[in-house]
Amino acid sequence: MNTDEALAKLKDTVRERLGYGNEYSDEEVESVIADCIMASPEMRILPVADRRRIGKEVFDSLRRLDILQSFIENRDVTEIMINGHRNVFVERAGALTRLDRGFDSEEKLMDVIQQIVAGCNRTVNEASPIVDARLKDGSRVNIVLPPVALSGPTVTIRRFPEKPVTMEGLLRFGSITEEAAVFLKTLVRAGYNIFISGGTGSGKTTFLNVLSGFIPSDERVITIEDSAELQLQGIENLVSLETRNGGNGTNEISIRDLIRSSLRMRPDRIVVGEVRGGEALDMLQCLNTGHDGSMSTGHANSSKDMLSRLENMVLMAAELPLAAIRQQIASGLDIIVHLGRLRDRSRKVLDISEVCGYENGEISIRNLYSFVEEGFEDGRVCGRLRKTGELENREKLMRAGLSLDTVG
């Protein structure tokens, strides 16, 4: 009997001993596993370290997230991807590797999925096969089930650092220059409306967290997310809102619902984790009704592309003239920060642009900082975020009693 067969037999033996109830404590389950290991001739001859590892693996399959648990506990793992029960990939230091084993069966994977969604009061099934959820440690989870996912249940888990990344951390990583960091810090304190754009995995949520850390601690901040990820620090008057799927007798609560509700909570600032659709209209209305200093993120390939995407998102919500939409965007947004992931897998601020206004039927933007690549050395992209222009609209700075004279 090989190791895999012995392990499968051990799991079956433990399940027979425990039955299907949850009346046993974790300590009792661990004791049963230890007894079964010592009763197995194949397991008893293994070194103590191997028996402990196998015991933990069996425990994780019964009470935790099965083969995922060890990777959830490993802080070096930044992403976990499951493409059906046989294909599991993990990302460490930007490199993806495929595991040499998967879940025992699709049923076992579905058990783990239901355990994840139950932990944050979500529902996923064949009738509602797509859901966003989160783990207890705050990791973001996206789940897509058949028949939508043709290769079987698909799960993507995005990990976040145990300690929130700070601007000092981004400076150490070379993601931004000190000059640009001080510039953005000043704009956040002054109440400029800032939108963060970038592709998948470019670090938008992390950067939003960092910028939120510069919000004055005495302001009332409302955060709105599909699945709570933001870790705002140092804000006493903080309200965090999260969407809810409909089903099982409950109504769906969308990002749009939460934005509208937040306006009745007397917010100083509203932070929307990400806009993907019609909620862009509600967010723009917030920005144009006195909630200065609000922030959000969105997927785009450049700052200009982000403006076009916002136009399309608003059109998903209402049939408004394009000129009216562009005027709303131009008057509501002040700054766009665009992030990117370079070919060496490093994440950088690629440009910072000012939304200057609406002229001749177009939104005009001015580039203030741009990342200039200077070469490729030892597998790393060399370059620097360089200043390319001056901020034009300084009205909010003046109202806040701040200045950019010391920046740069």
N, C-alpha and C positions, 0 to 999 in steps of 0.2 A: 504493500500500500504506500503510495507516494504522499508527500506532505499535504498537498491540496485535498486529497481524498481523506486523509486523517483529520484535517481541519474541518471538512464538511461533516464527517461522522461525529466529531466532537460537538459541533453546533447542534446537530440533531439530538444528541444525547442530552445536552443542557436544556434544549427546548422541551424535551419529553419530561425532564425532571421538574421544570418550572410551570409547564402548562401554558395557557394563554392569558392568565390573569396578570394584573399589575399590583397584586397585593404584597409582593416581595420588595424589600428595601434594596438599595444598591449594594449594601454590605452583604445581604443574604444572597444576592445574585452572584457576587464575586466569590462567595464561599462555595456555592454550588459549582461554579466553573472550576475552581481549584480542586475540588473533590473529583470532578470528572476527568480533569487532566491527569491526576495521580492514579486514576483507575484505568487509564488508557496505556497499554504497553508501548504504543508508538510515541506517545507524548512523554511518558515517564523517563525515557532514556535520554531526552534532550537536555542540554545545559539549562541551568536555572534562568539565565537571561532570555533564552528562547521561549521557555515556558511562560515567563511573565509577559513577553511580547504577544504570544498567542492568546494568553488569558485576556489581555487588554483588547485584542482584536475581536474576540468572541463577545466580550462585554459591550464594546462599541456597536457590534452588529445587533445586539439585543436592546440596549438602552440609549444609545447615542445615534450618530449619523453614519454608522457602519464604516466603510473604508474612507469616507470623507473626514472622519473625526480627527485623525492624526494630522491631516493637512490644515484643518481648521485651527488646530493648536500650534501649528508651525508658523511663526511670525514671518518667516522668509517667503512663504507662499502668498502671492498677491492676487492670483485668480485661479479658479477651478472651473473647468468646463466639462460637462457630461453630455455626450451625444448618444443617447441610448445607453442601456445598462452595461454594454461591453466596452465602450470607448470613453475613457476618462483622461483628461489632460490637466496638468497643473503648470502654472507659470511661476518661476523663481527668477529674480533679477532680470526680468524682461525676456527670459528664454522659456519657450513652451516645450514640455516633454509629455509623452504619452505613458501612462502607467501600464505596467505589465499585467495588470489584472483589473477586472471591473466588478460590478455587483453580481451576486450569485444568480439573480434573475430580475426580470423586469418588475415582478411583483415586489421584490425587496426594494428596488429603487423607488417604486410608487409609495411604499411604506415610509421611506425617508422623506419623500416630497410632502406627504400628508403631515408628517411630524413637523416639518419646517413651517408650512403654512398655518398649521394650528397654533404654533407658537406666537404668531402675530395676528391672530383672528382673521385670517384670510381663507378663501375657499378656491380650490381649483379642481375641475373635473371635466368630463367630456363636453358638457354643455357650456362651461366657461373655462376654456383650456389655456388661457394666458393670464399670468398673475405676476405682480412684483411683490416681493416679501423681503424680510430681513432676518438675520440670525440674532441670537442674544447679544453677540459682541458687536452688533451694528453692521455687519457685512451685508451688502446688497445682494439680493437673489432675484433672478428672473427665471420663470418656469414656463415652458411651452409643452403641452401634452398632445399626443395624437388625438384626432386625425390631422391637426395643424402641423405637428412635427412628424415628418414622414419616417425618420430614422428611430423613432421611439422617444420617450420622455427626455426633454432637453433642459438642462439646468446650467445656469451661468452664475457663479458666485464671485462677486468683486469684494476683495478684502480691503480693509482700511487700517492704517497704523494704530497701534494701541494708544499711543500718545499723538494728539493732533499735530500735524505739521505746522510749523510756525514760519514766519517770513525769514527768520534767521536760518531755518533749515533749508528753505528755497535758495537762499544766498549761498549756503555751503554747497548745495547741489549744482550751483551755477545756472539755475533756472531763470534768474532775474538779476539785474545789477542793483547795487545799493541806491544809485541815483533814481532809477525807475521805481524802486520799492518805496523810497521816501515820497516820491511824487504821488503814487497811488494812495499811500497812507494819508497824505494831506487831503486828497480829493474825497476819500471816504469820510474823514472827519468833517469836511465842509458840506457833505450832503449831496455829492454828485451821484446821479443815477448811473450805475455801471452794469454793463452786460458782458458776460464772459462767454466766448465762443471757442469751439475747437472740435476736433474729431473724437471718436471713441477712444478712451484710454489716455487722453491728453492731459488729464489732471484738472478738469473744470471744477468738480466738487471740492477737491482739495484746495484749489486756489480761492474758491468762494469762501471756504472756511477761514482761510488766512486773512482775506480782506475783511471778513465780518469781525475779526478780532480787533479791528481799528474803530469799530462803532463805539461812540461814547457810552460808558456803562450806565448812565442815567436815562437812556432812551428806551422806549417801549418797542420791542421788536417782535414781529410775527413771522415765523418761518412756515412755509407751505411746501409739502413734498409728497410725491407718490409713495415713497417708502423712506422713512426718516433716516437720514444719513448725516446731516449737518451736526457739527459739534461746536456750537458757538460758546466761546469762553468769556467769562467776566461780565456778562449782561444779566443784571438782576431781574429786570422786568421782561422776561422772555416767555412767549407762548409758541409752542410747537404743534403744528397741525399736520395730519396725515390723511390721505384719501382712503376710501373704503370701497371694496367691490360690493355689488349688489348680489342678492341671492339669499336663500334660506329665510325669507321673510323680512330681509333688510333692504333698504334702498341704497343705491350707489351714491357715494359722495365724491365728487370729482374735484380736480384742481380749481375749476371755475367756481364751483360752489364755495370752496374754502376761501378763494380770493374775495368773493362778494361778502362772505361772512366776516372776513378780517377787517373790512372797511367799517364795520360797526363795533370794532374793538378798540377804537381810538389808537391806532398804531402810529408811531413816529416813522418807522421804516417797515417795509414788507420785503422779505427775502423768499423768492420762489426758487426751489431747488433746480428745476428745469422746466422749460416750456417746450412742448412738442406739437401743440395743435391750437384749437380755438381759444385756449386760455390766454394766448398772447394778447388778444383784444382786451380782456379784463385786466391783465397786467399793465398794458399801456394806459388804460384809463386810470389805474392807480397812480402811475407816474405823472399823469397830467392833472391830478387833483390834489396836489400838495404833499405827497408822500416822498419828499426828497430823501436821497440816500438809499433808495431801494436797489436791490440787486437780483440778478437771475443768471441762468446759463442756458445755452442751446448748442445743438450740433450744427457745425458749418465748416467749410474749408478755408474761409477767410472772413475778414471783417465785412467786406462788401457783400459776400455771399450770405452772411448772417442777416443783413438788412433785407435781402431778397426773401430769405426764408421767413422772416417775421411778417413780411407782406403776405406771403402765401398762407401762413398760419392764421392771420386775421381774416383772410378771405374764407377760410374754413368755417369761421364763426358767424360771419355776416357779409352780405352782399353790399359792401361799401365802395364808393368810387376810389380808385387807386390813389388819386391825389389826396383824398381825405386820410387814407391810411398812412401815406408817406408823411403828411403833416403831423399826424399823431406820433409817429416814430421819431421824427426830427425834433419835436418839442418835448418828448418824454425822455429820450435817451441822451446822455451826455458823453459817455465814454464806452468804447468797446475794447476789451482786452482779448486778443486772440492767442490761443495756446496751440502748441503742436508737439508731435512726437517725432523726433528726427531719426535718421536711418541707424544711428547707434543706440536707439531706443530711449535716449534721454528726453525728458520733457522740458520744454522751454517756453517762455513768453516770446512769441514771434513778432507781435506788434501791438502797439497801443495807439488807438485812434480816437479823435474827438469828432462827435457828430455836431456839425456846425450849423445846420439849418436846412431849409427847404428852398431850393432855387430852381427856376425854369423846369419845374415838374420832376426834379430829382432831389434826393437827399445828398447833401454835400458832406463829405468827411475829410478830415485833415489828419495825416499820419504824424504822430508825435514821437514814437520810438519804433525802430525796426531791428530785427535780428539780422546781423550781417555775418555770413559764414566766411571763415578765413582759412579753412583747410581741414584736413582729416589726418589725425596723428594717433598712433597706438590704438586704433579702433574707436577713437572718439572724434566727434565733430568739434572743431575749434571755431569760436565765433563770439560775438558780443552784441548785446542789445544797445544800439546806438541812438542817440537823440537826433531826430530829424526835423522837428518843428516845435513851435511854442503854443501853449494853450491859449485859445482866443477868448473863450467865455470865462471870465473871472468873477462874475457877479456873485456866485455862491461863496467863493473864497472871501470876498469882501464882506458879505453879510455875516460870515462866521468869524471874522477877524483874523483870518489866516492869510499867509502869503507863500508864494513859490520862490521868493528871492533867495532862500537858503538851499533850494533844491537844484542840484546840478552844479 
